[in-house]
Amino acid sequence: MKQFVAGPNENDVRLSRFVESVTKGMPRSLLYKSFRNKRIKVNGKRGEADTRLKQGDVIELYINDEFFPAVSPARSKPAPRRQPPVTVIYEDDNIAALYKPAHLLCHSDRTGDANLVDAFIAQLTAQGTYDPKAENRFAPAICNRLDRGTEGLVLAAKSQAALRDMNEIIRENWMKKEYLTITVGAPPQGRHIAWLQHSEKNNKVRIHARESEGYKQIITDVTVIRQSGPFALCRIGLVTGRTHQIRAHLAYLGHPVLGDIKYGNRKMNERTGLRTQALCAQRLTFGQIPEENTLHYLSGRVIKLDSPGILTLFEQLCAAGPEKVNSQG
């Protein structure tokens, strides 16, 4: 038998979800059989799958030891040895807006390279505001992700409630995301609608002008801020948020993101020497968030990068023309 005490990050979590998070490799059929056979209890009484936990609840799991990891999920994954510094743009008790440089991963992957979420966890641990040993299942998490080559703002949740409610804000489109990008030539301004299909096989997307089976609608707003020679600095508003939407949609419009290896203009990329896309998640604007959401105090707030690196890059391109610029790509 394993016993857990629900902490603040388990408050209002479904019991079935909690059990799944503290076990490993347990078939779902066996999970629900354990509920039926009264092998999962809360405060000494039979637990139901849809029971909502409260802080201080005692959960008893009469489940074979083989389904329990050696350590809790919150502390089972070792962080990379060297962590990059984390730049915090905005922070309160619930969330933080972090700056992700180009080339830094948001999450860990099979490369084992450093990543933003592990670096943020390490920083919170060093500050004493997060203790993985005190958690059953929760670890600070990234709410939105950026491609590895994209710089900009990433939101992180510091509690389970904040993660749940920020995910709701993103899902319900209560937050507007705006990007800065440098394109090859100036794309047509205005709102553009198309349909996108993502291939898991090669991690690329295809775009159709009309609705097609297996394709999802994408809506992208384009504003040209400034043009200099063959380059244009643009502001992009995402109405929908699909994989590679900005990069693929601009390429479809005939004006790809400069430096984009996957969808870009190879000749211009080589001439400028850029090895990653000139794309920055620069501004987050929160709309009206319902009061029942714990993050409703963010309503109307704007979080932005005042001096992102992409602006310096554009000035370098303007000065140098379509020749190689001093960029680490």
SULRA-V797692 format. One record per residue. N is the residue number from 1. RES is the residue in one small letter. PHI is phi in radians with two decimals (NA if undefined). BURIAL is I if it has 24 or more other ideal C-beta (glycine too) atoms within 12 Angstrom, else O. Layout:
BEGIN
((N,RES,PHI,BURIAL) (N,RES,PHI,BURIAL))
END
This chain:
BEGIN
((1,m,NA,O) (2,k,-1.98,I) (3,q,-2.13,O) (4,f,-2.27,I) (5,v,-1.98,O) (6,a,-1.16,I) (7,g,-1.66,I) (8,p,-1.06,I) (9,n,-1.46,I) (10,e,-1.80,I) (11,n,-1.08,O) (12,d,1.28,O) (13,v,-1.43,I) (14,r,-1.08,I) (15,l,-1.07,I) (16,s,-1.09,I) (17,r,-1.18,I) (18,f,-1.07,I) (19,v,-1.08,I) (20,e,-1.07,I) (21,s,-1.37,I) (22,v,-1.75,I) (23,t,-1.93,I) (24,k,-2.47,O) (25,g,1.29,O) (26,m,-1.50,I) (27,p,-1.05,O) (28,r,-1.10,O) (29,s,-1.06,O) (30,l,-1.23,O) (31,l,-1.01,I) (32,y,-1.31,O) (33,k,-1.14,O) (34,s,-1.12,I) (35,f,-1.13,I) (36,r,-1.11,O) (37,n,-1.57,O) (38,k,1.06,O) (39,r,-1.64,I) (40,i,-2.21,I) (41,k,-2.21,I) (42,v,-2.20,I) (43,n,0.97,O) (44,g,1.44,O) (45,k,-2.00,O) (46,r,-0.98,O) (47,g,-1.66,I) (48,e,-1.85,O) (49,a,-0.99,O) (50,d,-1.65,O) (51,t,-1.07,I) (52,r,-1.68,O) (53,l,-1.30,I) (54,k,-2.17,O) (55,q,-0.96,O) (56,g,1.69,O) (57,d,-1.06,I) (58,v,-1.78,I) (59,i,-1.84,I) (60,e,-2.00,I) (61,l,-2.05,I) (62,y,-1.60,O) (63,i,-2.23,I) (64,n,-0.97,O) (65,d,-1.05,O) (66,e,-1.07,O) (67,f,-1.64,O) (68,f,-1.93,I) (69,p,-1.16,O) (70,a,-1.09,O) (71,v,-2.26,O) (72,s,-1.16,I) (73,p,-0.97,I) (74,a,-1.14,I) (75,r,-2.26,O) (76,s,-1.43,O) (77,k,-1.70,O) (78,p,-1.21,O) (79,a,-1.42,I) (80,p,-0.98,O) (81,r,-1.08,O) (82,r,-1.86,O) (83,q,-1.86,I) (84,p,-1.27,I) (85,p,-1.13,O) (86,v,-1.87,I) (87,t,-1.67,I) (88,v,-1.70,I) (89,i,-1.55,I) (90,y,-2.60,I) (91,e,-2.69,I) (92,d,-2.41,O) (93,d,-1.18,O) (94,n,-1.88,I) (95,i,-2.36,I) (96,a,-2.50,I) (97,a,-1.83,I) (98,l,-1.92,I) (99,y,-1.64,I) (100,k,-1.83,I) (101,p,-1.22,I) (102,a,-1.03,I) (103,h,1.50,I) (104,l,-1.50,I) (105,l,-1.22,I) (106,c,-1.34,I) (107,h,-2.13,I) (108,s,-1.19,O) (109,d,-2.45,O) (110,r,-1.22,O) (111,t,-1.26,O) (112,g,1.35,O) (113,d,-1.21,O) (114,a,-1.03,I) (115,n,-2.55,I) (116,l,-1.17,I) (117,v,-1.16,I) (118,d,-1.16,I) (119,a,-1.14,I) (120,f,-1.18,I) (121,i,-1.06,I) (122,a,-1.08,I) (123,q,-1.18,I) (124,l,-1.11,I) (125,t,-1.13,I) (126,a,-1.13,O) (127,q,-1.37,O) (128,g,1.47,O) (129,t,-1.65,O) (130,y,-2.47,I) (131,d,-2.20,O) (132,p,-1.06,I) (133,k,-1.23,O) (134,a,-1.62,O) (135,e,-1.84,I) (136,n,-1.41,I) (137,r,-2.59,I) (138,f,-1.58,I) (139,a,-2.40,I) (140,p,-0.85,I) (141,a,-2.39,I) (142,i,-1.45,I) (143,c,-1.64,I) (144,n,-2.30,I) (145,r,-2.11,I) (146,l,-2.11,I) (147,d,-1.01,I) (148,r,-0.97,I) (149,g,-1.44,I) (150,t,-1.68,I) (151,e,-1.70,I) (152,g,2.37,I) (153,l,-1.45,I) (154,v,-2.27,I) (155,l,-1.63,I) (156,a,-2.19,I) (157,a,-1.77,I) (158,k,-1.78,I) (159,s,-2.61,I) (160,q,-1.11,I) (161,a,-1.11,I) (162,a,-1.15,I) (163,l,-1.10,I) (164,r,-1.05,I) (165,d,-1.36,I) (166,m,-1.21,I) (167,n,-1.07,O) (168,e,-1.15,O) (169,i,-1.03,I) (170,i,-1.19,I) (171,r,-1.12,O) (172,e,-1.58,O) (173,n,1.03,O) (174,w,-1.58,I) (175,m,-2.42,I) (176,k,-1.70,I) (177,k,-1.91,I) (178,e,-2.18,I) (179,y,-2.12,I) (180,l,-1.89,I) (181,t,-2.57,I) (182,i,-1.94,I) (183,t,-1.96,I) (184,v,-1.50,I) (185,g,1.37,I) (186,a,-1.66,I) (187,p,-1.26,I) (188,p,-1.11,O) (189,q,-1.44,O) (190,g,2.01,O) (191,r,-1.64,O) (192,h,-2.09,I) (193,i,-2.13,I) (194,a,-2.67,I) (195,w,-2.25,I) (196,l,-2.17,I) (197,q,-2.22,I) (198,h,-1.77,O) (199,s,-1.76,O) (200,e,-1.19,O) (201,k,-1.07,O) (202,n,-2.04,O) (203,n,0.92,O) (204,k,-2.23,O) (205,v,-2.12,I) (206,r,-2.09,I) (207,i,-2.18,I) (208,h,-2.04,O) (209,a,-1.30,O) (210,r,-2.11,O) (211,e,-1.04,O) (212,s,-2.43,O) (213,e,-1.11,O) (214,g,1.51,O) (215,y,-1.88,O) (216,k,-1.93,O) (217,q,-1.19,O) (218,i,-2.18,I) (219,i,-2.28,I) (220,t,-2.28,I) (221,d,-1.69,I) (222,v,-2.17,I) (223,t,-2.25,I) (224,v,-1.52,I) (225,i,-1.45,I) (226,r,-2.81,O) (227,q,-2.20,O) (228,s,-2.48,O) (229,g,1.02,O) (230,p,-1.48,I) (231,f,-2.02,I) (232,a,-2.35,I) (233,l,-1.61,I) (234,c,-2.19,I) (235,r,-1.82,I) (236,i,-2.05,I) (237,g,-1.86,I) (238,l,-1.69,I) (239,v,-1.51,I) (240,t,-1.96,I) (241,g,-2.32,I) (242,r,-1.78,I) (243,t,-0.99,I) (244,h,1.00,I) (245,q,-1.00,I) (246,i,-1.09,I) (247,r,-1.09,I) (248,a,-1.26,I) (249,h,-1.19,I) (250,l,-1.15,I) (251,a,-1.12,I) (252,y,-1.10,I) (253,l,-1.36,I) (254,g,1.62,O) (255,h,-2.39,I) (256,p,-1.20,I) (257,v,-1.18,I) (258,l,-1.11,I) (259,g,1.52,I) (260,d,-1.32,I) (261,i,-1.26,I) (262,k,-1.39,I) (263,y,-2.13,I) (264,g,-1.58,I) (265,n,-1.59,I) (266,r,-1.06,O) (267,k,-1.10,O) (268,m,-1.22,I) (269,n,-1.05,I) (270,e,-1.20,O) (271,r,-1.16,O) (272,t,-1.55,I) (273,g,1.38,O) (274,l,-1.38,I) (275,r,-2.06,O) (276,t,-2.65,I) (277,q,-1.17,I) (278,a,-1.47,I) (279,l,-2.53,I) (280,c,-2.45,I) (281,a,-1.39,I) (282,q,-1.76,I) (283,r,-2.59,I) (284,l,-2.14,I) (285,t,-2.13,I) (286,f,-1.53,I) (287,g,-1.50,O) (288,q,-1.44,O) (289,i,-1.77,I) (290,p,-0.99,O) (291,e,-1.13,O) (292,e,-1.25,O) (293,n,-1.41,I) (294,t,-1.13,I) (295,l,-1.78,I) (296,h,-1.10,O) (297,y,-1.14,O) (298,l,-1.41,I) (299,s,-0.93,O) (300,g,1.45,O) (301,r,-1.35,I) (302,v,-2.05,O) (303,i,-2.04,I) (304,k,-2.56,I) (305,l,-1.61,I) (306,d,-1.36,O) (307,s,-2.37,O) (308,p,-1.18,I) (309,g,-1.06,I) (310,i,-1.12,I) (311,l,-1.21,I) (312,t,-1.11,O) (313,l,-1.06,I) (314,f,-1.12,I) (315,e,-1.12,O) (316,q,-1.11,I) (317,l,-1.16,I) (318,c,-1.09,O) (319,a,-1.31,O) (320,a,-1.61,O) (321,g,1.31,O) (322,p,-1.34,I) (323,e,-2.05,O) (324,k,-1.14,O) (325,v,-1.92,I) (326,n,-1.41,O) (327,s,-2.34,I) (328,q,-1.45,O) (329,g,1.09,I))
END
